[in-house]
Amino acid sequence: MTENHPNQCSYKGCNRETFWPANYTPQPEEKPFCVFHSPLIEEKKEQFRIAWEAFLNKHKNDRGEYQKLDCNGFVFSEDVNFNAARFNARVEFWGATFRGNVTFEETKFGENAVFGEATFGGEAIFGQAAFSGEANFMGARFSKRAFFVNANFNGPAHFVEAQFHERAVFGKALFCGKANFSRASFRGMAYFGETRFSGVADFIGARFESDADFSNSMFSRAANFGEATFNMEADFGEAAFNAAADFSVARFSGTANFSSTAFSGEAQFVGAIFSGETDFEEAKFSKSVSFGMAKFSKKATFLKANLGRANFRSATFMEGSEFLFAMFSSGVDFDNAEFRERAYFSEATFEGQANFQKTRFLNHVSFSRAVVRNASLDFIGGKFKDNNRLEHETRLFEVKEIVRFDHVNFSEAKLVRFEQVDLSHASFLRSQIENVEFNDVWWDGLEGYKLYDERKWHEESKNSEPRTNELIKIETLYHQLVLNFDRRREYEIGGEFYVRENEVRRLRKGFPDNIWEVLYCYTSEYGQRWAWPLIWSFLVIFIFSLIFYFRLSQNHPVLFNLSFLLGLHNLTTLPALSNWMALGVGIERLFLIYLLSMFFLALRRRFRR
């Protein structure tokens, strides 16, 4: 921006006389400048004061208001004070250098104010300043603290690629037009607390090297923080986003605080990286929010958050995640998400479609007391691709930690499906699961149909007093599963759970109250094995026939025994038949009557299906 003319300032567009200090010999490489553009700070101080005062008086009207000021490229060697000044026309400080402090406090800019590429070597104070037109600070550099507290930007405010080396304070400022801070750099703390953005707020690619505070701020139109970098704490607590909010591919190296933040429009956190703890406690998303492919390296808290329609597809949670009391009012998608540590959905509310397809839970997970009001829940395993794009077959909940689905009333849901899942560590105690669809499920490892709750009861009973009342709840679970699979005509699986139901009942009653369950078990496996009673019947007949053979020397003991059983002979036929033998025949008949009844009962159960 320089031109070479003899005896004239070489700054482009400036025709002022060249300034050289007295007794100063310029070097050949030095270009001539006027007193306003000269970089000779110390040498020109006195002459600059005189010229500056004359310059201001020339551009001031009778009311003390400044007219158009062209100060582009000026080099100010001392403090500049425009406190409570009034500018009725355009004012330009493009590329200006302020070596001292600059004060524009309570200053009113009637038209555009241009500070683009200006350098503020001292503090820059714009507190309560009013910008009626465009405020241009593009590429400006603030070496010391910058204060814009309660500043009012009625037009667009451009801070594109501005650099703030120390604290930048915009608290309670008002941006009526677009606020553009794209690619701006904040090395000190950036404070936007209680700031109001009535126009679009653009922080694309902005870098916050220190704490960034947007608490209690309000964004009336779209707010874009895409690709922004927060190297320390980012505080958006109790902020209000009344339109779309975009944090896609943003990086949060420190704590990210969005507690009690309200998102009235769509919110995007796609591909965002949260390296520190993340807090969305009591945050409210009125529409949709996407955390697709986001990565949470530390604890992620969504306690009591209202997530509207939420998307967590392919998101990764490296440490604990808490969704306790969270509300998914319009559905949620955790397809291909990964939880490497504990995940809590206890007492969360699911409405709409909740998709946990191919979600990888690698540690303890809890849905205890979750509410599934009019929801459709899918817990489905399948193939997923790792970071190397290699496919792997996975079953949901294939972990050694407990998976809690206790105290959940699944009957309130439209549809609940568990498919290709491992429920060998899943607790459904005190839950309503009669209407739940179970397909391709591992109940007790690779085979078996014993619920985790029963196995846990046995393990705990070894070291403490057995809790008999809990067996009633486990028995109820088995009964629900029997009804569940019978209704779906999967009778073999239903029969397996029917066996477990009776086994728990036998265990709960204890001996001798469970004597009938014991007989029922060993004679027909609770009506599941129709051949067992026949085998027992043949065995009883054979044993009593042997007795007759040895006691009565019958040549055909089996036929002899059958003749009594079929009524061809009676007990008076053989006087030699002792009383105890007569009693034996009676006992044999009772056994056979019982076994035949078990046989017909098993047949009835099988054909009824």
Stockholm file with secondary structure:
# STOCKHOLM 1.0

chainA/1-609         MTENHPNQCSYKGCNRETFWPANYTPQPEEKPFCVFHSPLIEEKKEQFRIAWEAFLNKHKNDRGEYQKLDCNGFVFSEDVNFNAARFNARVEFWGATFRGNVTFEETKFGENAVFGEATFGGEAIFGQAAFSGEANFMGARFSKRAFFVNANFNGPAHFVEAQFHERAVFGKALFCGKANFSRASFRGMAYFGETRFSGVADFIGARFESDADFSNSMFSRAANFGEATFNMEADFGEAAFNAAADFSVARFSGTANFSSTAFSGEAQFVGAIFSGETDFEEAKFSKSVSFGMAKFSKKATFLKANLGRANFRSATFMEGSEFLFAMFSSGVDFDNAEFRERAYFSEATFEGQANFQKTRFLNHVSFSRAVVRNASLDFIGGKFKDNNRLEHETRLFEVKEIVRFDHVNFSEAKLVRFEQVDLSHASFLRSQIENVEFNDVWWDGLEGYKLYDERKWHEESKNSEPRTNELIKIETLYHQLVLNFDRRREYEIGGEFYVRENEVRRLRKGFPDNIWEVLYCYTSEYGQRWAWPLIWSFLVIFIFSLIFYFRLSQNHPVLFNLSFLLGLHNLTTLPALSNWMALGVGIERLFLIYLLSMFFLALRRRFRR
#=GR chainA/1-609 SS CBCCCTTBCCBTTCCCBCBCCTTCCCCTTCCCBCTTTCCCTTTTHHHHHHHHHHHHHHTBCTTSCBCCEECTTCEECSCEECTTCEECSCEECTTCEECSCEECTTCEESSCEECTTCEECSCEECTTCEESSCEECTTCEESSCEECTTCEECSCEECTTCEESSCEECTTCEECSCEECTTCEESSCEECTTCEECSCEECTTCEESSCEECTTCEESSCEECTTCEESSCEECTTCEECSCEECTTCEECSCEECTTCEECSCEECTTCEECSCEECTTCEESSEEECTTCEECSCEECTTCBCSEEECTTCEECSCEECTTCEETTCEECTTCEECSCEECTTCEECEEEECTTCEECSCEECTTCBCTTEEEEEECEEEECTTCCEEEECBTCSSSCEECTTCBGGGSSEEEEEEEECTTEECTTCBCTTCEEEEEESSTTSCCCCHHHHHHHHHHHHSCCCHHHHHHHHHHHHHHHHHHHHTTCHHHHHHHHHHHHHHHHHHHCTTTTHHHHHHHHHHTTTTCTHHHHHHHHHHHHHHHHHHHHHHCCSSHHHHHHHHHTTSSCTTSCTTCCHHHHHHHHHHHHHHHHHHHHHHHHHHHHHHC
#=GC SS_cons         CBCCCTTBCCBTTCCCBCBCCTTCCCCTTCCCBCTTTCCCTTTTHHHHHHHHHHHHHHTBCTTSCBCCEECTTCEECSCEECTTCEECSCEECTTCEECSCEECTTCEESSCEECTTCEECSCEECTTCEESSCEECTTCEESSCEECTTCEECSCEECTTCEESSCEECTTCEECSCEECTTCEESSCEECTTCEECSCEECTTCEESSCEECTTCEESSCEECTTCEESSCEECTTCEECSCEECTTCEECSCEECTTCEECSCEECTTCEECSCEECTTCEESSEEECTTCEECSCEECTTCBCSEEECTTCEECSCEECTTCEETTCEECTTCEECSCEECTTCEECEEEECTTCEECSCEECTTCBCTTEEEEEECEEEECTTCCEEEECBTCSSSCEECTTCBGGGSSEEEEEEEECTTEECTTCBCTTCEEEEEESSTTSCCCCHHHHHHHHHHHHSCCCHHHHHHHHHHHHHHHHHHHHTTCHHHHHHHHHHHHHHHHHHHCTTTTHHHHHHHHHHTTTTCTHHHHHHHHHHHHHHHHHHHHHHCCSSHHHHHHHHHTTSSCTTSCTTCCHHHHHHHHHHHHHHHHHHHHHHHHHHHHHHC
//
